[in-house]
Amino acid sequence: MSIAPAPAADTERSDDDLLVLTAEGNKQAFAVFYDHTSSRVYGLVKRVLIDPAQSEEVTQDVYLEAWQNASRFDPTKGKALSWLLTMAHRRAIDRVRASQSSRNRDLAVGVRDFEETRDDVEETVEITLEHQRITKAMRTLTPNQQQALELTYFQGLTNTEAALKAGVPIGTMKTRLRDALIALRTRVGASEAA
């Protein structure tokens, strides 16, 4: 690929000629082409995207694509500016679609992850009432049953650890625990029915 000479400073070349020279690798021709067309490309992109920062990014992408694909331009099929503006419009529309898709995904995730607000007061009251019922029922248990529940449920010990701590055989600890749970279930159930 030979590099075409830059356009002479005193010769005004058309955008078509500049793009043909760009296809041949002429960086100066591309710089002049950019100077001639950039305000129109940026204006078109900004009308579609509104956001100046995104418009600048898309405009930069358009010129990168123009540099890379200048050889695809055929001056017999249209003007260089029309070719470039078509490319810019497509890129801007693609950016709008990508942004919309992103917003749709975010919305879908937001809807999926949305937790409905709960009535914390109602939940707190229910927990308090349940706690009161269980505390009242616990007072009716024997001291050995209370100890078995305290060691296993409230201190988190295993049956073996609770038996060692209470100084009783494991079988005795299991029996106390079973009897305590049966008694609690009966008493809490009776207070709910009342």
DOBA-783506 format. One record per residue (C-alpha): residue number from 1; x, y, z. Coordinates in steps of 0.001 Angstrom, whole numbers, plus 524288, in hexadecimal, padded with zeros to 5 digits. Layout:
% residues N
<i->NUM	u->X	v->Y	w->Z> .
...
END
This chain:
% residues 194
<i->1	u->80000	v->80000	w->80000> .
<i->2	u->80607	v->80CBA	w->7FBD7> .
<i->3	u->803A8	v->81907	w->8035B> .
<i->4	u->7FDE6	v->82381	w->7FADE> .
<i->5	u->803A9	v->830F6	w->7FBA6> .
<i->6	u->7FCAE	v->83ACF	w->80412> .
<i->7	u->7F429	v->8449A	w->7FD3D> .
<i->8	u->7FB59	v->850FC	w->7FA21> .
<i->9	u->7F855	v->85BFA	w->80384> .
<i->10	u->7F3B0	v->864C3	w->7F8A4> .
<i->11	u->7EB02	v->85A7D	w->7F246> .
<i->12	u->7DD49	v->858A9	w->7F7B1> .
<i->13	u->7D947	v->84A7F	w->7F68A> .
<i->14	u->7CB79	v->84540	w->7F7AF> .
<i->15	u->7C7A5	v->83C93	w->80318> .
<i->16	u->7C664	v->83167	w->7F963> .
<i->17	u->7D484	v->83346	w->7F4FF> .
<i->18	u->7D914	v->83449	w->80314> .
<i->19	u->7D253	v->82796	w->806B6> .
<i->20	u->7D82A	v->820A6	w->7FAF0> .
<i->21	u->7E59C	v->8257A	w->7FF2B> .
<i->22	u->7E28F	v->820E9	w->80D08> .
<i->23	u->7DFB9	v->81352	w->807A7> .
<i->24	u->7ED83	v->8138D	w->8024C> .
<i->25	u->7F2CE	v->81663	w->80FEB> .
<i->26	u->7F49D	v->82515	w->80EF6> .
<i->27	u->7F3C1	v->82A3F	w->81CD8> .
<i->28	u->7F43D	v->83885	w->818D4> .
<i->29	u->7E8C0	v->836A2	w->80F9B> .
<i->30	u->7E150	v->8304E	w->81AC1> .
<i->31	u->7E493	v->83BCE	w->823B3> .
<i->32	u->7DF34	v->84558	w->819AA> .
<i->33	u->7D341	v->83CA0	w->81791> .
<i->34	u->7D119	v->83C9A	w->8263E> .
<i->35	u->7D22F	v->84B6E	w->826EA> .
<i->36	u->7C83E	v->84CE6	w->81BDF> .
<i->37	u->7BE2F	v->84369	w->82166> .
<i->38	u->7BF93	v->8420F	w->83020> .
<i->39	u->7B630	v->84CEE	w->83401> .
<i->40	u->7AB66	v->84719	w->82B83> .
<i->41	u->7ADB9	v->83956	w->8308A> .
<i->42	u->7AE0C	v->83DC2	w->83EB5> .
<i->43	u->7A1B9	v->845F0	w->83CAA> .
<i->44	u->79A3E	v->83A6E	w->836F2> .
<i->45	u->79E9F	v->8313B	w->841BA> .
<i->46	u->79B6B	v->83B25	w->84C4C> .
<i->47	u->78DA4	v->83D0A	w->846D3> .
<i->48	u->78B74	v->82E6A	w->8485B> .
<i->49	u->7924A	v->82C38	w->85565> .
<i->50	u->790A6	v->8397D	w->85C26> .
<i->51	u->79BB9	v->8365E	w->865B7> .
<i->52	u->7A829	v->83D9D	w->86198> .
<i->53	u->7B177	v->833A2	w->8679D> .
<i->54	u->7AB19	v->82828	w->860AA> .
<i->55	u->7AA5D	v->83028	w->85435> .
<i->56	u->7B903	v->83279	w->854B8> .
<i->57	u->7BB8E	v->823F2	w->856CA> .
<i->58	u->7B2DF	v->81FFD	w->84B79> .
<i->59	u->7B8DE	v->82A5D	w->842A3> .
<i->60	u->7C656	v->8251D	w->845DE> .
<i->61	u->7C1A5	v->8174C	w->842C9> .
<i->62	u->7BC21	v->81BFB	w->835CE> .
<i->63	u->7C92B	v->821E5	w->831AB> .
<i->64	u->7D075	v->815BF	w->835F3> .
<i->65	u->7C741	v->80D9D	w->82DB0> .
<i->66	u->7C8BE	v->81738	w->82255> .
<i->67	u->7D78D	v->81612	w->82311> .
<i->68	u->7D6FF	v->8073C	w->82397> .
<i->69	u->7CCB0	v->805D1	w->818F0> .
<i->70	u->7CFDC	v->81103	w->80FCC> .
<i->71	u->7D2FA	v->80711	w->80528> .
<i->72	u->7C497	v->8031F	w->8051A> .
<i->73	u->7C07B	v->810B2	w->800DF> .
<i->74	u->7BCC3	v->81121	w->7F27F> .
<i->75	u->7BBCA	v->81EF5	w->7ED02> .
<i->76	u->7B354	v->81A07	w->7E1D0> .
<i->77	u->7A8A0	v->81618	w->7EB6E> .
<i->78	u->7A7B5	v->82286	w->7F362> .
<i->79	u->7AE6D	v->82D80	w->7FA71> .
<i->80	u->7B879	v->82BA0	w->80532> .
<i->81	u->7B0D2	v->83438	w->80E7A> .
<i->82	u->7A460	v->82C39	w->80C59> .
<i->83	u->7AC0A	v->81FAB	w->80EA7> .
<i->84	u->7B1BA	v->8252E	w->81B25> .
<i->85	u->7A4D9	v->82AC6	w->8202C> .
<i->86	u->79DF2	v->81DD4	w->81D9C> .
<i->87	u->7A86B	v->816F7	w->82586> .
<i->88	u->7A718	v->82125	w->8305F> .
<i->89	u->79850	v->81FF4	w->830C2> .
<i->90	u->79911	v->81119	w->831B0> .
<i->91	u->7A312	v->811D5	w->83C9A> .
<i->92	u->79AD8	v->81BA0	w->84425> .
<i->93	u->78E9E	v->81344	w->842BA> .
<i->94	u->79654	v->80751	w->84723> .
<i->95	u->79AA1	v->80ED6	w->85346> .
<i->96	u->78C90	v->812BB	w->85638> .
<i->97	u->78828	v->80499	w->854CE> .
<i->98	u->79341	v->7FFC6	w->85D5D> .
<i->99	u->78FDC	v->809D0	w->867CC> .
<i->100	u->7818E	v->80607	w->8672E> .
<i->101	u->784F9	v->7F7A0	w->86847> .
<i->102	u->78D77	v->7FAA8	w->873FF> .
<i->103	u->78279	v->80257	w->87A6B> .
<i->104	u->778F2	v->7F73B	w->87798> .
<i->105	u->7824A	v->7ED5D	w->87DB2> .
<i->106	u->78432	v->7F61A	w->88997> .
<i->107	u->77588	v->7F7A3	w->88AE0> .
<i->108	u->7735C	v->7E8FA	w->889B1> .
<i->109	u->77DAC	v->7E664	w->89417> .
<i->110	u->777E0	v->7F104	w->89CAB> .
<i->111	u->76A4B	v->7EB3A	w->89B80> .
<i->112	u->76F7C	v->7DD9B	w->89E06> .
<i->113	u->7773A	v->7E1EB	w->8AA00> .
<i->114	u->76C92	v->7EADC	w->8AF3D> .
<i->115	u->76883	v->7E77B	w->8BCED> .
<i->116	u->75B14	v->7EB9C	w->8C0CB> .
<i->117	u->75AF6	v->7F3BE	w->8CD0E> .
<i->118	u->75684	v->7EC6A	w->8D8DE> .
<i->119	u->74ECF	v->7F126	w->8E45D> .
<i->120	u->759D2	v->7F0CF	w->8EE52> .
<i->121	u->750AA	v->7F4ED	w->8F94D> .
<i->122	u->747ED	v->7E926	w->8F6FD> .
<i->123	u->7539E	v->7E01A	w->8F637> .
<i->124	u->75966	v->7E5D6	w->902A8> .
<i->125	u->74C95	v->7E428	w->909E1> .
<i->126	u->74B85	v->7D603	w->90571> .
<i->127	u->7596A	v->7D312	w->909C2> .
<i->128	u->75729	v->7D9C1	w->916E0> .
<i->129	u->74A9B	v->7D227	w->9194D> .
<i->130	u->75121	v->7C55B	w->91582> .
<i->131	u->75C88	v->7C876	w->91E7A> .
<i->132	u->75338	v->7CB42	w->929B3> .
<i->133	u->74BDF	v->7BE60	w->9277B> .
<i->134	u->75872	v->7B68D	w->9273D> .
<i->135	u->75E0C	v->7BD96	w->93326> .
<i->136	u->75169	v->7BAF7	w->93AC0> .
<i->137	u->7518A	v->7ACA9	w->93680> .
<i->138	u->76005	v->7AB4A	w->93A0D> .
<i->139	u->75D01	v->7AF76	w->9481E> .
<i->140	u->753F5	v->7A3C8	w->9498D> .
<i->141	u->75EB5	v->799F2	w->94635> .
<i->142	u->766A9	v->792D8	w->95081> .
<i->143	u->7742D	v->79863	w->95381> .
<i->144	u->77A7E	v->78C8D	w->94CB5> .
<i->145	u->7725D	v->78ED6	w->94055> .
<i->146	u->77593	v->79D5A	w->94092> .
<i->147	u->78409	v->79A13	w->941FC> .
<i->148	u->7836B	v->79089	w->93674> .
<i->149	u->77D3B	v->79AEE	w->92DAB> .
<i->150	u->786A0	v->7A56F	w->9325F> .
<i->151	u->792A5	v->79D4A	w->92F8E> .
<i->152	u->78E7C	v->797E9	w->92254> .
<i->153	u->7864D	v->7A2B2	w->91C2E> .
<i->154	u->78B0E	v->7AF38	w->92259> .
<i->155	u->7996E	v->7ABE4	w->92460> .
<i->156	u->79A26	v->7A383	w->91810> .
<i->157	u->7A069	v->797AD	w->91E54> .
<i->158	u->79ED8	v->78A0F	w->918CF> .
<i->159	u->79785	v->77FFA	w->920CC> .
<i->160	u->7A481	v->779DC	w->924DC> .
<i->161	u->7AA4E	v->786FD	w->928E6> .
<i->162	u->79DE1	v->78A9E	w->9304F> .
<i->163	u->79E06	v->77D79	w->93778> .
<i->164	u->7AC3B	v->77F75	w->93B80> .
<i->165	u->7A993	v->78D50	w->94021> .
<i->166	u->79D8D	v->78909	w->947F1> .
<i->167	u->7A4B9	v->77D37	w->94D3C> .
<i->168	u->79A9A	v->77368	w->9488E> .
<i->169	u->79B00	v->767FE	w->93EE9> .
<i->170	u->797F6	v->76B43	w->930C1> .
<i->171	u->78B93	v->76326	w->93110> .
<i->172	u->7868A	v->76B1B	w->93C93> .
<i->173	u->78983	v->777D0	w->93577> .
<i->174	u->78246	v->77320	w->92951> .
<i->175	u->77688	v->76F1A	w->93185> .
<i->176	u->77625	v->77C30	w->9389E> .
<i->177	u->77729	v->7835A	w->92BAE> .
<i->178	u->76C64	v->77B25	w->9256C> .
<i->179	u->76355	v->77CED	w->93108> .
<i->180	u->76612	v->78B9A	w->9313F> .
<i->181	u->762C1	v->78D29	w->922D1> .
<i->182	u->7562E	v->78538	w->9242C> .
<i->183	u->7521D	v->78D54	w->92FF1> .
<i->184	u->75549	v->79A18	w->92900> .
<i->185	u->74DE6	v->79627	w->91CC8> .
<i->186	u->7421E	v->79292	w->924E3> .
<i->187	u->74232	v->79EEA	w->92D1A> .
<i->188	u->744EA	v->7A855	w->921BB> .
<i->189	u->73A63	v->7A1A9	w->9199F> .
<i->190	u->730BD	v->7A2E5	w->924DF> .
<i->191	u->733B9	v->7B173	w->9269A> .
<i->192	u->731CB	v->7B3E7	w->917EF> .
<i->193	u->72471	v->7AD4E	w->91866> .
<i->194	u->7204A	v->7B58A	w->923F8> .
END
